[in-house]
């Protein structure tokens, strides 16, 4: 398992993944302004790789860019599908190379998310996770019903609320959280329960309505885009869903729960560094630079 860190890793790991493909590439795109990624996909087609792209049907104000992206990819020989209208939004970002390697990202393929925002991604060759991501991808391409068969893949609205609630409830000593906007009352209540049980909880981001008195700081040196939780220094979640009702229950979001010690050790180090740059919000302060709107 490999951790992708933004800013820092840039699109290099993604380009390496695309260039290494021998048979197939399946990529889900919510937003993209990366010419380099497009060129790499075009080159993959030219060397005989079957490239398939699933592009969001709509974003907040970005439909024109997505439709232009569709046309360019079609010109390159990429097979293009568009997400359905059954969910409020398809917000997941993932890529599967040769049905053997999964790139699951909290960031979009655009410079704002990669160069100026704190975000993470995971690269894994775990067969169960890769196969489940392919199942999800193909179900969404064909606009067919989907149910999760692997517990560690967190998919909204299929199992996200249950899995993330369970993740929080199992915290015994510490929960470190990146989340641009926590608004779900049930999740906030669970965090309050853990705090009263003696669990140390630190949140970088924002919690609207915080009757639990959770310790929340805002990131001051970077825009915040990732959704990440680290539990007891032993398990972690990285994904596209905030602890918000819409993102848990009404949108396609994807994340992963894992226990890779090397990756978690690096996440802990980065969180501590970011916490040292974070600060409590001023009283009455509105959404600040790190807050990402629901369309992100």
N, C-alpha and C positions, 0 to 999 in steps of 0.2 A: 504494500500500500504506500502511496506517495501523497504528500500534502502539497497543494498548490497555494501559494501565498501571494496576495495582491495588496499593494503594489510590490513588485520585486520580480516575480517569475515571469510577468508579462504573458505574451501569447506563445512563447517559445515551446513549452511542453505540448500545447495543442498542435502547433505546426509540426513538431516531431511526430506526434501521433498520426496526423494526417499523412505525412510523408512516408511513414512506415507501413501504411495500409497496403495489403496485397490483394484483398478480395472485396471488402465492403467497408463503407463508412455510413453510419446512421447518425444524423445530428438534428437535435431539436433546438430551434432558435426563437427566442422571444424578442430580442433586440440585437442588432449588429451594425457596426460601422467599420468593420475591419477589412480593409482591402487585402491585407496579407492572408487572412483566412480564406477569403474568396479565391484568391489566386492559387492557394494550396489545394483547394477543392477542385478547381479547374484542372490543375496539373494532375491530380489523382485520376480524374476522368480520362485524361489523355493517355495515361499509362494503363488503362483497362480496369481500374477500380470502379465497382458499382457504388455510386454515391447517391444517398437518399437524404433529403432534407424535409423535416416537418417544421413548418413556419407558422407562428401564431397568427390566427385569423384577425386578431385585433390587439392593439396596445393603446395606452393613453396618448393620443395624438401622434402615433407613429405608423398608422396604417399605410400612408403613402410610401414611406421608406421600405416597409415590408413588401409591398407589391412590386416595387422597383427591384428589390432584392430577388424576389421570385423570378422575375423576367430574366435577370442576369444569370441566375443559376440554371434556368431552363436553356438559355443560350449556350451555356458551358456543357450541357448534356447531363446535368444533375436531375434526378427524378424528384419532383417537388409535390408535397401534399400540404394541405392547409388544415389546421385544427378545426374542430367542430364548434358548434354554438351551444352545446348542452351545458357547459360550465361557464361561470362568470368570466373566467380568463384561464388561458393555458400559459403558465408562468415558469414552467420547468426549463432547465438548461442542462442538456446532457449530450454526450457523444459516445458511440460504441464503435470500436475499430475491430474489424475482422471477427466480430462476435466473440472477442476474447478479452478486450480491454475496455473498461468503462471509465469515462471522464464525467464526473458529476460535479456541477459547479453551482456556487451561490452567485456568481457574477455573470453578466451578459457579455457578449462578444463586442464590446464597445470600449473606447478609450477612457471614458469617464469612470466606468466600473473597474477597469484594469489598472489604469495609471494613477488615479486620484482617490481611490476608495479602498478601505480595508475590506477584503473579502477573501474567501477560501474556496478550494475545490479539492476533490479526492480523485485519485486515479487508482483503480483496483482491477486485478485479474481474477478475483474470487468468482468461480464459475456460477454459483447460485445468484450472486448479485448481478453479474453480467447477463445471465439468461433472463432474470426477472426484469431488468431494464429493457431488454429486447422485447419481451412480452408486452410491457407497458407501451413502448414506442410503437410497436406494430398495431396494438389495439387502438391507440389514438390516431394513427395514420388511417386505419380502416373505419374509425368512428364506431368501434365496438365496445361493449361493456368490459370493464376490467376489475378484477379483484386480486389482491396481493397474496402471493404464496410464500414470500420470504419475509420474516419479521424485521430484519435489519434494513430493508428498504422502506422508507417512510413516504407514503404517497397520499396526497390530499386529492379528493376527500375520502379515499378508501379506508385508510387506517391511521392517518396522521394524528387525529385528536387522541385516540386510544394510546398509541405508541408514545407520543410525547408526554402525555399525562403520566404514563407508567414510568417514563424516563425520569421525570421530576420527582415522582413519589418515592423512587428508590434511592434518592440522594440521602446519604447518612452524615456527611461532614461538610461538603462544599458543593455549590453550584456557581459556576462562572458563566455568564451569559452575554453574548452579543445579540442584540435585537433592536432594529431601528424603531419599532413601535409595538409594544405589547399592550393589547387592549382587551383581550378575551377575559371576561370576569371569572370564569371557572379556572382558567390557568393562573390568573393572579391570585385567586383563593388558594390554589395548591401551593404556590410559592410562599404564601403567607403561612400555611400549615407547616411547611418545611422550616421556615424561619423560626417559628415558635417551638419546633422540635430541636432547635439548636444548630441547624445547618447554616453555615456561612453562605450568604447569597450576595453576589456582586453582579450588577448589570451595567453594561456599557450600551447606551441607547436611550430609550424612553419608555416609561410606563405611564399611560394615561390613567388618572384616578388611582392613587397609590395609598389606599387606606391601611395597607399592611406595613407601611413604613419601610419598604424595601430600599436598599442602598443602590441608588441609580446615579451614574455619572454619564456625561456626554463626552464624546470623542472630540478633541479640539484641533488635532493636527491633520486629520484625514476625514473625508466623507465616510460614513458607515453604510455598508451594503450587505454584509454577511448576516446570516442567521446561524448562530452556533451556540452550543451548550457543552460545557465540560463538567462531568459529574465525578466527584471524589477523586479526581486525578487518574481515573481508571477507564472511563468510558466517555465518548463524545458523540455529538450530533452535529452534522453540517448539512444545510439544505437551503431551499428557496423560500420556506414558509416561516413567517413570523407567527408569534402566538396571538393571532388575530382571528376572529370568527370566520371571516371570508376566506382567509388563506388556509384555514383548517378544514372548512366544511363546504366551500363553494367554488374553489379554484383547483386547477391541476398544479400541484407543487410536488417537488420530489426532494428527498434528503436521505441521508444514510446514518445509521448508528453503528459505531465500531469501537474496538478496544485495542487498537494497535499502539503499543507503548511508546514507540519512537515518535509517531505522529502526535500523540497526545502530549508528550513531553515538549515538543516544539510549540504546540498550541498554547500550553501553559506559559511558556516563556514569552510568547507574543502578547498574550492577554495581560500579563504582569507589566510588560513594557507599555502597552496601550493604556492600562489603568493609571500608570504614572503620569501620562499625558492628559488624562481625563479629569473632569471637574464636575462637581454637583451643579445642576441647572439653577439659574437664578430664580427667585420666586416670581411666578407669573410669566416666566419666559416662554415664548412660543417656540414651535419647532425650529431647531437650529440647523446648521449646515450638515450635520450628520444624518438628519432624518430623511428617510427615503419614502416617497409617496407610495400608495398602494399599488400603483402601476409599474413599479420598478422591477 
